[in-house]
């Protein structure tokens, strides 16, 4: 074969040839129909189209928030036996001092649901909420338990829940990502908490901002290029994508290259759409006040919740709002200073309630599932003078909208709020139920990797039909 370095050969080998460029351009419509993020139907009719997960990193105390325990108050200061999970007598029985709830409770709504004085704004919404008081999970430290909550595994690189949802359903808006995480933390699992792992790279989460920065600065990085005129950018982009598609045609199936092409396409569309989605300057004064924006303590989380609503109404499938930071101690992790819970409640209560009210008034709560919770709860016994240790054995989360029963309570912990004892719900069960509400059978949402069919719930989990409306 003649490989004389002529101009023709150079164009053919280095730039794929003008004919190939034309072919790549003509084939773009055909490749669009194979978009891996194209919207797909689930396995059965869905009641929820999207998820907003309000992640309370560190583990809020169930007995100080939504799971009132009069018996714990009565036994305050008494030493009783506990089987060690986190303390020095791991796996052995040891006495610990019970500590009553540090805040009083009040009954709210027609249901009369008790809510502590930490959450007066959320208390106003109890008739829209579905409390699960019988959660239990895997892992006793923040890293493993957070990974388990996000991926269904404590010690393996597995796809995050948002990635599974993106893989199963695609996106409702091809100008925005299917999976967004707002101000995620780089610790306690870090990027693995929104990773695609072995799923195709196109299903990874898109981060907006990072934990520890002011929410007003949170944005999608490199979303615009002010140094080059838009028409020049478009010409360069078209050329680059034509070369990429020709390379893909020549090399055959290539997950990384295909994901790169799709991510470039999405990035180009996002340049036109994402800045407007994240810009809250056109929101009314009443809306900003609803979320507590401009009020000091609630400013940051309020902005995050409002961004979540704007992303939800534009078709993003899975939105995670992280109340987290980059310190060694996660925000709700009060081992020696439970009164600090009041600061975190003050920062999140009004914004979370504002999100629920805003979704409801816009008709979005009907098909948007809101999930509030941490990676585990806290012990009913004291740690030190006025702290509480980690408790994966019994804790509370709540859901709202998206087809769950409103004004409903499922399950219970024991009389002191330590162990889930009635209608227990494992984190695998919660995952299975959330997928079910989205129209996905958790046993059928699989991906074959390394000779095995993987799924979010591994070989466990069952749908909690009792909470479905």
C-alpha positions as CSV (number, residue, x, y, z in Angstrom):
1,X,0.0,0.0,0.0
2,X,1.4,3.4,-1.0
3,X,1.8,5.5,2.1
4,X,3.6,8.4,0.4
5,X,3.0,11.4,2.6
6,X,0.8,13.2,0.2
7,X,-1.7,15.8,1.1
8,X,-4.5,13.3,0.3
9,X,-3.1,10.6,2.6
10,X,-2.5,13.2,5.3
11,X,-6.2,14.3,5.2
12,X,-7.4,10.7,5.1
13,X,-5.3,9.5,8.1
14,X,-5.1,12.6,10.3
15,X,-8.5,14.3,9.7
16,X,-10.6,11.3,8.4
17,X,-11.1,13.0,5.0
18,X,-13.6,15.6,3.9
19,X,-15.9,12.8,2.7
20,X,-15.9,11.2,6.1
21,X,-16.6,14.6,7.7
22,X,-19.7,15.0,5.4
23,X,-20.8,11.5,6.2
24,X,-20.5,12.1,10.0
25,X,-22.5,15.3,9.6
26,X,-25.2,13.5,7.6
27,X,-25.4,10.7,10.1
28,X,-26.1,12.9,13.1
29,X,-29.8,12.5,12.9
30,X,-29.5,8.7,12.8
31,X,-27.2,8.7,15.9
32,X,-29.6,11.0,17.8
33,X,-32.1,8.2,17.9
34,X,-29.7,6.0,19.9
35,X,-29.1,8.7,22.5
36,X,-28.6,6.7,25.8
37,X,-30.3,9.5,27.7
38,X,-33.5,9.4,25.6
39,X,-36.6,9.1,27.8
40,X,-37.7,5.5,28.4
41,X,-40.8,3.9,29.8
42,X,-40.5,1.9,33.0
43,X,-41.7,-1.6,33.7
44,X,-45.1,-0.5,35.0
45,X,-47.0,2.8,35.3
46,X,-45.2,5.3,37.5
47,X,-46.6,7.7,40.1
48,X,-43.3,9.7,40.3
49,X,-41.4,11.2,37.3
50,X,-38.5,12.5,39.3
51,X,-36.8,12.5,42.7
52,X,-35.5,15.3,45.0
53,X,-33.4,13.9,47.8
54,X,-32.6,16.2,50.7
55,X,-29.6,14.6,52.2
56,X,-29.0,15.4,55.8
57,X,-25.3,14.3,56.1
58,X,-24.2,13.1,59.5
59,X,-27.3,11.5,60.9
60,X,-30.1,13.6,62.5
61,X,-31.4,12.3,65.7
62,X,-34.8,10.6,65.3
63,X,-35.8,10.9,68.9
64,X,-35.1,14.7,68.9
65,X,-37.0,15.4,65.6
66,X,-39.9,13.2,64.4
67,X,-40.0,10.1,66.6
68,X,-41.3,11.1,69.9
69,X,-40.6,8.7,72.8
70,X,-42.3,9.5,76.1
71,X,-40.7,6.5,77.7
72,X,-37.3,7.8,76.9
73,X,-38.2,11.1,78.6
74,X,-39.4,9.1,81.7
75,X,-36.2,7.0,81.9
76,X,-33.9,10.0,81.4
77,X,-30.6,9.4,83.2
78,X,-31.1,5.7,83.8
79,X,-28.4,3.3,82.8
80,X,-29.6,0.3,80.8
81,X,-27.8,-2.5,78.8
82,X,-27.0,-2.0,75.1
83,X,-25.2,-4.3,72.8
84,X,-22.1,-2.4,71.5
85,X,-22.0,-1.3,67.9
86,X,-19.8,1.8,68.0
87,X,-18.4,2.0,71.6
88,X,-15.4,0.1,73.0
89,X,-17.3,-3.1,73.9
90,X,-18.2,-3.8,70.3
91,X,-20.6,-6.8,70.1
92,X,-20.8,-7.0,73.9
93,X,-23.4,-5.8,76.4
94,X,-22.6,-2.6,78.2
95,X,-24.5,-0.1,80.2
96,X,-25.2,3.4,78.8
97,X,-27.1,6.4,80.2
98,X,-30.4,7.2,78.5
99,X,-30.8,10.9,77.5
100,X,-34.3,12.3,76.9
101,X,-35.1,14.4,73.8
102,X,-33.6,17.8,74.2
103,X,-36.5,19.6,72.5
104,X,-40.2,19.4,73.2
105,X,-42.8,18.0,70.7
106,X,-46.0,19.5,69.4
107,X,-48.8,17.8,67.4
108,X,-49.4,19.2,64.0
109,X,-52.1,18.9,61.3
110,X,-55.2,16.9,61.0
111,X,-53.1,13.8,61.6
112,X,-51.8,15.1,64.9
113,X,-48.2,14.0,64.0
114,X,-45.7,15.0,66.7
115,X,-42.8,17.1,65.5
116,X,-40.1,18.6,67.7
117,X,-39.6,22.3,68.1
118,X,-36.6,21.9,65.9
119,X,-38.8,21.8,62.8
120,X,-41.8,24.2,63.2
121,X,-42.0,24.8,59.4
122,X,-41.9,21.2,58.4
123,X,-44.5,20.6,61.1
124,X,-46.9,22.6,59.1
125,X,-46.7,20.0,56.3
126,X,-47.2,16.8,58.2
127,X,-50.5,16.1,56.4
128,X,-48.4,15.8,53.1
129,X,-45.7,13.7,54.6
130,X,-45.2,9.9,54.8
131,X,-42.9,9.1,57.8
132,X,-41.0,5.8,58.0
133,X,-40.0,5.4,61.6
134,X,-38.5,1.9,61.2
135,X,-35.5,2.4,59.0
136,X,-32.4,0.4,59.5
137,X,-29.2,0.1,57.3
138,X,-25.7,-1.2,56.9
139,X,-22.5,0.4,58.2
140,X,-21.8,2.2,61.5
141,X,-19.5,4.9,60.2
142,X,-20.3,7.8,57.9
143,X,-18.3,6.6,54.9
144,X,-19.7,3.1,54.6
145,X,-23.3,4.1,55.5
146,X,-23.3,7.0,53.1
147,X,-22.1,4.8,50.3
148,X,-24.7,2.2,51.2
149,X,-27.4,4.8,51.1
150,X,-26.2,6.1,47.7
151,X,-25.1,2.9,46.0
152,X,-26.5,-0.1,47.9
153,X,-23.1,-1.3,48.9
154,X,-20.6,-0.4,51.7
155,X,-17.3,-1.5,50.3
156,X,-17.5,-1.9,46.5
157,X,-17.5,0.6,43.6
158,X,-21.1,0.5,42.6
159,X,-23.3,2.9,40.6
160,X,-25.1,5.5,42.6
161,X,-28.9,5.5,42.8
162,X,-29.1,8.6,40.5
163,X,-27.1,6.8,37.9
164,X,-29.4,3.7,38.1
165,X,-32.4,6.0,37.6
166,X,-30.8,7.7,34.6
167,X,-29.9,4.3,33.1
168,X,-33.4,3.1,33.6
169,X,-35.4,6.1,32.5
170,X,-33.2,8.5,30.7
171,X,-34.0,12.2,30.9
172,X,-37.1,14.3,30.3
173,X,-35.0,17.2,29.0
174,X,-32.1,16.5,26.6
175,X,-30.7,20.0,27.2
176,X,-30.0,19.1,30.9
177,X,-28.4,16.2,32.7
178,X,-30.6,13.4,34.0
179,X,-28.8,13.3,37.3
180,X,-27.6,16.4,39.3
181,X,-26.1,16.6,42.7
182,X,-26.0,20.1,44.3
183,X,-22.9,21.0,46.4
184,X,-21.7,17.4,47.1
185,X,-19.0,16.6,49.6
186,X,-15.6,15.3,48.6
187,X,-15.5,13.1,51.7
188,X,-17.4,10.2,53.1
189,X,-17.4,8.5,49.7
190,X,-16.9,11.6,47.7
191,X,-17.4,11.3,44.0
192,X,-18.4,7.6,44.4
193,X,-21.7,9.0,45.8
194,X,-22.7,10.2,42.4
195,X,-20.6,7.9,40.2
196,X,-21.7,5.7,37.4
197,X,-19.1,3.1,38.3
198,X,-19.4,0.3,35.7
199,X,-22.5,1.7,34.0
200,X,-21.8,3.7,30.8
201,X,-20.1,7.0,31.7
202,X,-23.0,9.0,30.3
203,X,-25.0,8.1,33.4
204,X,-22.7,9.7,36.0
205,X,-24.0,12.6,38.1
206,X,-23.3,16.2,37.2
207,X,-22.1,18.2,40.2
208,X,-23.2,21.8,40.8
209,X,-20.8,23.5,43.2
210,X,-19.2,21.8,46.1
211,X,-19.7,21.5,49.8
212,X,-18.3,24.4,51.8
213,X,-18.7,27.1,49.2
214,X,-21.5,29.7,49.3
215,X,-24.5,28.5,47.4
216,X,-24.7,31.7,45.4
217,X,-21.3,30.6,43.8
218,X,-22.5,27.1,43.0
219,X,-22.7,26.5,39.3
220,X,-21.8,24.0,36.6
221,X,-18.1,24.6,35.9
222,X,-16.9,25.8,32.5
223,X,-20.5,26.2,31.3
224,X,-19.5,29.2,29.1
225,X,-16.5,30.5,27.1
226,X,-16.3,34.3,27.0
227,X,-13.0,34.3,25.2
228,X,-14.3,33.0,21.8
229,X,-17.2,34.2,19.8
230,X,-20.2,31.9,19.7
231,X,-20.1,31.3,16.0
232,X,-16.5,30.3,16.1
233,X,-17.2,28.0,19.1
234,X,-20.0,26.3,17.1
235,X,-17.7,25.7,14.1
236,X,-15.0,24.2,16.3
237,X,-17.5,22.1,18.1
238,X,-19.0,20.7,14.9
239,X,-15.6,19.8,13.5
240,X,-14.6,18.1,16.8
241,X,-17.8,16.1,16.9
242,X,-17.5,15.0,13.3
243,X,-14.0,13.7,14.0
244,X,-15.2,11.9,17.1
245,X,-18.1,10.2,15.3
246,X,-15.9,9.1,12.5
247,X,-13.4,7.7,15.0
248,X,-16.3,5.9,16.7
249,X,-17.5,4.5,13.4
250,X,-14.0,3.1,12.6
251,X,-13.3,1.7,16.1
252,X,-16.7,0.2,16.7
253,X,-18.3,0.1,20.2
254,X,-16.3,2.3,22.6
255,X,-18.0,3.3,25.8
256,X,-15.6,6.1,26.7
257,X,-15.6,7.6,23.2
258,X,-19.4,7.3,22.9
259,X,-19.8,8.9,26.4
260,X,-17.4,11.7,25.4
261,X,-19.4,12.4,22.3
262,X,-22.7,12.5,24.2
263,X,-21.2,14.6,27.0
264,X,-20.0,17.1,24.4
265,X,-23.4,17.3,22.8
266,X,-25.1,17.7,26.2
267,X,-22.5,20.4,27.2
268,X,-23.2,22.3,24.0
269,X,-27.0,22.3,24.7
270,X,-26.4,23.1,28.4
271,X,-24.5,26.3,27.4
272,X,-27.8,27.6,26.1
273,X,-30.0,26.3,28.9
274,X,-28.2,25.6,32.2
275,X,-27.3,29.2,33.0
276,X,-30.9,30.2,33.0
277,X,-32.0,27.2,35.1
278,X,-29.6,28.1,37.8
279,X,-30.3,31.9,37.7
280,X,-32.9,32.6,40.5
281,X,-32.8,36.4,39.9
282,X,-36.2,36.3,38.2
283,X,-38.0,34.5,41.1
284,X,-40.5,36.6,43.0
285,X,-39.8,38.1,46.4
286,X,-42.5,35.9,47.9
287,X,-40.8,32.8,46.5
288,X,-37.4,33.8,47.8
289,X,-38.9,34.5,51.2
290,X,-40.6,31.1,51.1
291,X,-37.2,29.4,50.9
292,X,-35.5,31.7,53.4
293,X,-33.2,33.2,50.8
294,X,-31.6,36.4,52.1
295,X,-32.2,35.4,55.8
296,X,-28.7,34.5,56.9
297,X,-29.0,31.0,58.4
298,X,-31.3,29.7,55.6
299,X,-29.6,31.5,52.7
300,X,-27.4,28.7,51.5
301,X,-29.8,25.7,51.8
302,X,-32.6,27.8,50.6
303,X,-30.8,28.5,47.3
304,X,-30.0,24.8,46.9
305,X,-33.7,23.9,47.4
306,X,-34.8,26.5,44.9
307,X,-32.3,25.3,42.4
308,X,-33.7,21.8,42.9
309,X,-37.2,23.0,42.1
310,X,-36.1,24.7,39.0
311,X,-34.2,21.6,37.8
312,X,-37.2,19.4,38.6
313,X,-39.7,21.5,36.7
314,X,-37.4,21.3,33.7
315,X,-37.3,17.5,33.7
316,X,-34.1,16.5,35.6
317,X,-34.8,12.9,36.8
318,X,-32.8,12.8,40.0
319,X,-31.7,15.8,42.0
320,X,-29.7,15.5,45.3
321,X,-29.5,18.5,47.6
322,X,-26.6,18.0,50.0
323,X,-26.6,19.6,53.4
324,X,-22.9,18.9,54.0
325,X,-19.5,20.4,54.4
326,X,-15.9,19.4,54.1
327,X,-15.0,19.3,57.8
328,X,-13.9,16.0,59.5
329,X,-17.3,16.0,61.3
330,X,-20.4,16.0,59.2
331,X,-23.0,18.6,60.0
332,X,-25.6,16.5,61.9
333,X,-22.9,14.4,63.7
334,X,-23.1,15.7,67.3
335,X,-21.2,13.1,69.4
336,X,-20.6,15.6,72.2
337,X,-22.9,18.6,71.6
338,X,-26.4,17.7,70.7
339,X,-27.7,21.3,71.1
340,X,-25.8,22.0,67.8
341,X,-28.7,20.1,66.1
342,X,-30.7,23.4,66.6
343,X,-28.3,25.2,64.2
344,X,-28.7,22.7,61.5
345,X,-32.5,22.5,61.9
346,X,-32.6,26.3,61.7
347,X,-30.7,26.2,58.4
348,X,-32.8,23.5,56.7
349,X,-36.3,23.5,58.2
350,X,-37.7,26.6,56.4
351,X,-36.0,25.8,53.0
352,X,-37.3,22.2,53.0
353,X,-40.8,23.3,54.0
354,X,-40.6,26.0,51.3
355,X,-39.7,23.4,48.7
356,X,-42.7,21.3,49.6
357,X,-45.0,24.3,49.5
358,X,-43.6,25.5,46.2
359,X,-43.9,22.1,44.5
360,X,-47.4,21.7,45.8
361,X,-48.6,25.1,44.6
362,X,-47.1,24.5,41.1
363,X,-48.7,21.0,40.8
364,X,-45.3,19.4,40.8
365,X,-45.6,17.5,44.1
366,X,-48.0,15.0,42.6
367,X,-45.3,13.5,40.4
368,X,-42.2,14.5,42.2
369,X,-41.0,12.3,45.1
370,X,-39.2,14.3,47.9
371,X,-37.0,12.2,50.2
372,X,-35.6,13.7,53.4
373,X,-33.1,11.8,55.6
374,X,-29.5,11.0,56.6
375,X,-27.3,7.9,56.3
376,X,-28.5,6.7,59.8
377,X,-29.9,8.0,63.0
378,X,-28.6,8.5,66.5
379,X,-28.7,6.6,69.8
380,X,-31.2,7.2,72.6
381,X,-28.3,7.0,75.1
382,X,-25.8,9.8,75.8
383,X,-22.3,10.0,74.5
384,X,-20.3,12.1,76.9
385,X,-22.3,14.8,78.6
386,X,-24.8,15.7,75.9
387,X,-24.0,13.9,72.6
388,X,-25.4,10.9,70.8
389,X,-23.6,8.2,68.9
390,X,-24.4,6.7,65.4
391,X,-27.4,4.4,65.2
392,X,-28.0,2.4,62.0
393,X,-30.5,0.1,63.8
394,X,-33.5,2.4,63.9
395,X,-34.1,5.9,62.5
396,X,-36.6,8.0,60.6
397,X,-36.9,9.4,57.0
398,X,-39.8,11.0,55.4
399,X,-41.2,11.0,51.8
400,X,-43.7,13.3,50.2
401,X,-45.5,13.4,46.9
402,X,-44.9,11.0,44.0
403,X,-47.5,8.5,44.9
404,X,-46.9,7.9,48.6
405,X,-49.6,8.1,51.3
406,X,-49.9,11.6,52.7
407,X,-50.2,12.2,56.5
408,X,-49.1,8.6,57.1
409,X,-46.7,6.9,59.5
410,X,-45.2,3.5,58.8
411,X,-43.4,1.3,61.2
412,X,-42.0,2.0,64.7
413,X,-38.9,1.8,66.8
414,X,-38.9,0.4,70.3
415,X,-40.1,2.4,73.3
416,X,-36.9,4.4,73.6
417,X,-36.2,4.9,69.9
418,X,-33.2,2.6,69.5
419,X,-34.2,-0.5,67.4
420,X,-36.7,-0.7,64.5
421,X,-39.2,-3.3,65.7
422,X,-42.4,-2.9,63.7
423,X,-42.7,-3.1,59.9
424,X,-39.0,-2.7,59.5
425,X,-37.7,-1.0,56.4
426,X,-34.1,-1.7,55.3
427,X,-32.3,0.7,53.0
428,X,-32.6,-1.9,50.3
429,X,-36.4,-1.8,50.8
430,X,-36.4,2.0,50.5
431,X,-34.4,1.8,47.3
432,X,-36.8,-0.8,45.9
433,X,-39.8,1.3,46.8
434,X,-38.5,4.5,45.3
435,X,-37.7,2.7,42.0
436,X,-41.2,1.2,42.1
437,X,-42.7,4.7,42.4
438,X,-40.7,5.7,39.3
439,X,-42.2,2.7,37.4
440,X,-39.1,0.5,37.7
441,X,-39.0,-3.1,39.0
442,X,-35.8,-3.2,41.1
443,X,-35.3,-6.9,40.3
444,X,-35.4,-6.1,36.5
445,X,-33.2,-3.0,36.5
446,X,-29.9,-4.9,35.9
447,X,-26.6,-4.4,34.2
448,X,-24.3,-7.2,33.3
449,X,-20.7,-6.6,34.4
450,X,-17.8,-9.0,35.1
451,X,-20.1,-12.0,34.3
452,X,-22.8,-11.0,36.8
453,X,-26.1,-9.1,36.6
454,X,-25.9,-6.3,39.1
455,X,-28.7,-4.2,40.4
456,X,-29.1,-1.3,43.0
457,X,-30.6,-3.6,45.6
458,X,-28.1,-6.5,45.0
459,X,-30.1,-9.7,45.8
460,X,-32.2,-8.1,48.5
461,X,-35.0,-5.6,49.0
462,X,-38.8,-5.6,48.8
463,X,-41.3,-2.8,47.9
464,X,-43.0,-1.3,50.9
465,X,-46.5,-1.4,49.5
466,X,-48.0,-0.1,52.7
467,X,-46.8,3.5,52.1
468,X,-48.0,3.6,48.5
469,X,-51.3,5.6,48.0
